[in-house]
Amino acid sequence: MDYVSALVPPVVMAVFFIGLIVTIVKSQGGANKAKEDAVVDAALARAEQARPASGEHDRDA
């Protein structure tokens, strides 16, 4: 019976890991892909606007 107790944790972890991978793969794309892409594009645009242009601080000094 020791072999059963030794194999149960890795088997359970493997099952949960496979379930996680399946969930990640299924959630890629689909109807919400365009909406998710728009959110990421908006966040990147805000980050680009918030960053100062390179070299501006060097000219003032």
Buried (B, 14 or more C-beta within 10 A) or exposed (E): EEEEEEEEEEEEEEEEEEEEEEEEEEEEEEEEEEEEEEEEEEEEEEEEEEEEEEEEEEEEE
